[in-house]
Amino acid sequence: MDEIPVTIAAIESVGSDAISIQFETPAGFSAEPGQFLKLTMTVDDETVSRFYTLSSPDVTGTFEMTIGIDPDGELTPQLRALEPGDDVVLSGPYGNAYYEGEQSVLLLAGGPGIGPAVGIAERTLDDGGEATIIYQDDEPLHESRLAELQERGAFVTVIADEKPLTEAVPSEAVIETQVFVYGFADFLDDAMSAITAAGGEPDTAKVENFG
């Protein structure tokens, strides 16, 4: 998708300093959960762009992105002030750390990385597969969706920031399972160590670094 205006369908809080934004799907747009888009707005007469990852299981009718809000950030306070009916400019999708029909997925997520994790888990269950989420955050986001995933049969573990990730990733979870990792750089380093410690192959994981 080239840069085009896309209309906001809904905005809601999904936890402390985080929102989800649902967009009306433009004609011809196609993307898979886990891919990301470039969002562009004009702020103080300057063009500002940031990349955000899809957090919906599909793009039928609408699609969603989960965004952590930095009160001192250049763009995210402007996003929180938007309302349904407003337009922003999007382009994409980009990235290769996305769902491709795998029947068994292990999703390691830190902070706002839970956005794509819940989208992929929902899609995997929709397709008849199995999903495991290990989420590290002292203030978890998307708690209602995580609870719904558990009710549907997904395995969900939420751990505090100070708990070693290696203690939460069992060896059976990385064998014959596609591993996805979403989060900031420090979390990614810990996740790679946890995969290795559990007997998995970090090089086969689908990884997205949030910065």
HELIX and SHEET records of a PDB file:
HELIX    1   1 THR A   76  ARG A   80  1                                   5    
HELIX    2   2 GLY A  111  GLY A  113  5                                   3    
HELIX    3   3 ILE A  114  ASP A  126  1                                  13    
HELIX    4   4 GLU A  143  GLU A  151  1                                   9    
HELIX    5   5 LEU A  165  GLU A  167  5                                   3    
HELIX    6   6 SER A  171  ALA A  173  5                                   3    
HELIX    7   7 ALA A  185  ALA A  197  1                                  13    
HELIX    8   8 PRO A  202  THR A  204  5                                   3    
SHEET    1   A 6 GLU A  46  THR A  53  0                                        
SHEET    2   A 6 PHE A  36  VAL A  43 -1                                        
SHEET    3   A 6 ASP A  87  TYR A  94 -1                                        
SHEET    4   A 6 ILE A   4  GLY A  15 -1                                        
SHEET    5   A 6 ALA A  18  GLU A  24 -1                                        
SHEET    6   A 6 THR A  62  GLY A  68 -1                                        
SHEET    1   B 5 PHE A 155  ILE A 159  0                                        
SHEET    2   B 5 GLU A 130  GLN A 136  1                                        
SHEET    3   B 5 SER A 104  GLY A 110  1                                        
SHEET    4   B 5 GLN A 178  GLY A 183  1                                        
SHEET    5   B 5 LYS A 206  ASN A 209  1                                        
END                                                                             
